């Protein structure tokens, strides 16, 4: 996911007036992109430490997708825009609802409902429970089950769904206000350093 923040429009008017006379803003956008990326990375790391409700309910280990998203966050500045890239499709939920559909020719999504299946593909679970699977219906739901490796009875492991809609969750990413504050402070920091360098070179 690519987050683009238009530098000029997000800064205070007095700063925009100053920067309008500068033809090359690449140094500024690189500096601000790095600072905003730090903010996004820290936010995702903090959320990764808080969001384990499903894993706790199933008694499973967290998948760590938010921690992975944090580690994938990089600055990707453009000449006149602050850009941050997060290599995690799940983070798109911060900005809009997300509908997930099966890929690679599959007809169903597999939603884990047991600790054994959480965060694991069907092919991976098959190594633990065997290759024989059963599709059963229960309470209006379609379930994918296998034999319990210890008890021998049918054990539903996944709910099968044609698609899943996940509601928007703005808290996955820093708020616009947080990003704007970081952008303004980093721009001011860069300008102060730039002016100081010019003063030293002129003396």
C-alpha positions in Angstrom: 0.0 0.0 0.0 1.3 3.4 -1.0 0.4 6.5 1.2 0.9 9.8 -0.6 0.8 13.0 1.3 1.0 16.1 -0.9 3.6 18.2 0.8 2.5 21.7 -0.2 -1.2 21.3 0.7 -0.5 19.8 4.1 1.9 22.5 5.3 1.0 25.9 6.9 0.6 28.8 4.5 3.8 30.6 5.6 5.8 27.5 5.0 4.2 26.9 1.5 5.1 30.5 0.6 8.7 29.9 1.5 8.8 26.6 -0.3 7.2 28.0 -3.4 10.5 29.7 -4.2 12.4 26.4 -4.0 12.6 24.5 -7.2 14.1 21.3 -5.9 12.1 19.9 -2.9 13.6 16.4 -3.1 15.6 16.8 0.0 12.6 18.0 2.0 10.3 15.2 0.7 13.0 12.6 1.5 13.4 13.9 5.1 9.7 14.2 5.7 9.0 10.7 4.1 11.5 9.2 6.5 9.9 10.9 9.6 6.4 9.9 8.6 7.6 6.3 7.9 9.0 6.3 11.5 5.5 7.3 12.8 3.7 4.7 10.7 6.2 2.0 11.8 5.9 2.8 15.5 2.0 2.9 15.2 1.9 -0.5 13.6 4.3 -2.0 16.1 2.1 -0.6 19.0 -1.1 -2.0 17.4 0.7 -5.4 16.8 1.1 -5.6 20.6 -2.6 -5.0 21.3 -4.5 -6.9 18.6 -4.7 -10.6 19.6 -8.4 -11.1 20.3 -8.9 -13.9 17.8 -5.7 -15.7 18.7 -6.5 -15.5 22.4 -10.1 -16.8 21.8 -8.7 -19.8 19.9 -5.7 -20.3 22.2 -3.4 -19.8 19.3 -0.3 -17.8 18.5 -0.8 -14.5 16.8 -0.1 -14.4 13.1 2.0 -11.2 13.5 0.7 -9.6 10.3 0.8 -6.1 11.8 4.4 -6.6 13.0 5.3 -7.7 9.5 3.5 -4.6 8.1 5.6 -2.5 10.5 8.9 -4.0 9.3 7.8 -3.6 5.7 7.2 0.2 6.1 9.7 2.3 4.1 10.0 5.9 2.9 9.5 6.2 -0.9 9.8 10.0 -1.5 8.9 11.6 -4.8 10.3 15.0 -6.0 7.3 17.0 -4.7 5.4 14.5 -2.5 5.9 12.7 0.7 5.3 9.0 0.1 5.4 6.0 2.5 5.0 2.4 1.4 3.6 -0.4 3.6 3.8 -3.8 2.0 0.7 -5.3 3.6 -2.7 -5.4 1.9 -4.5 -5.8 5.2 -3.6 -2.2 6.2 -5.9 -0.9 3.4 -8.7 -1.4 6.0 -7.5 1.8 7.6 -9.0 3.8 4.7 -12.0 1.8 3.4 -14.0 -1.5 3.8 -12.1 -4.4 2.3 -13.8 -7.4 0.5 -11.7 -10.5 0.4 -12.4 -13.2 -2.3 -10.7 -16.5 -3.0 -7.7 -16.5 -5.3 -5.8 -19.0 -7.4 -9.0 -20.7 -8.6 -10.3 -21.5 -5.2 -14.1 -21.3 -4.6 -14.0 -20.6 -0.9 -12.1 -18.7 1.7 -11.1 -20.8 4.7 -11.8 -19.0 8.0 -10.1 -20.8 11.0 -12.2 -21.7 14.0 -9.8 -23.9 15.9 -6.3 -23.3 17.4 -4.8 -25.9 15.1 -6.0 -24.0 12.0 -5.3 -20.4 13.0 -2.8 -18.7 10.8 -2.2 -21.9 8.7 -3.2 -22.9 5.3 -5.3 -26.1 4.7 -2.3 -27.8 3.1 -0.2 -27.1 6.2 -2.8 -28.4 8.6 -3.2 -31.5 6.5 0.3 -32.6 7.6 -1.0 -32.7 11.2 -4.5 -34.2 10.7 -4.1 -36.2 7.5 -5.2 -35.6 3.9 -8.9 -36.6 4.3 -11.3 -33.7 4.6 -15.1 -33.5 5.1 -17.4 -30.7 4.1 -20.3 -30.5 6.5 -23.2 -28.1 7.1 -24.1 -26.9 10.6 -26.3 -24.0 11.7 -26.5 -22.7 8.1 -22.7 -22.7 7.9 -20.5 -24.7 5.6 -17.6 -26.2 7.5 -14.4 -28.0 6.5 -13.6 -30.7 9.0 -11.1 -33.5 9.5 -10.6 -36.3 11.9 -9.3 -35.3 15.3 -5.8 -36.8 15.4 -6.3 -37.7 19.1 -10.0 -38.5 19.6 -10.9 -39.7 16.1 -14.2 -37.7 15.8 -14.9 -35.1 13.2 -13.2 -31.8 14.0 -14.5 -28.7 12.2 -11.4 -26.5 11.5 -12.6 -23.9 9.0 -15.7 -22.0 8.0 -16.0 -21.9 4.2 -17.1 -18.6 2.7 -17.4 -17.2 -0.8 -16.2 -13.8 0.4 -15.6 -11.8 3.6 -16.2 -8.1 4.0 -14.0 -6.4 6.7 -15.2 -3.0 7.9 -13.0 0.0 7.8 -10.8 0.4 10.8 -9.0 3.8 10.9 -7.1 2.9 14.0 -4.8 0.5 12.0 -2.9 3.6 10.9 -2.0 7.0 12.4 -4.7 9.6 12.1 -4.6 12.4 9.6 -3.9 14.8 12.4 -1.0 12.7 13.7 0.5 12.5 10.2 0.0 16.2 9.6 1.7 17.1 12.9 4.7 14.8 12.0 4.8 16.3 8.5 4.8 19.9 9.8 7.4 19.2 12.5 9.7 17.3 10.1 9.4 20.1 7.5 10.3 22.7 10.1 13.2 20.6 11.2 14.5 20.3 7.6 14.1 24.0 6.9 15.9 25.0 10.1 18.8 22.7 9.1 18.8 24.0 5.5 18.8 27.6 6.6 21.7 26.9 9.1 23.7 25.3 6.4 23.2 28.3 4.1 24.2 30.6 6.9 27.4 28.7 7.5 28.3 28.6 3.8 27.7 32.3 3.5 29.9 33.2 6.5 
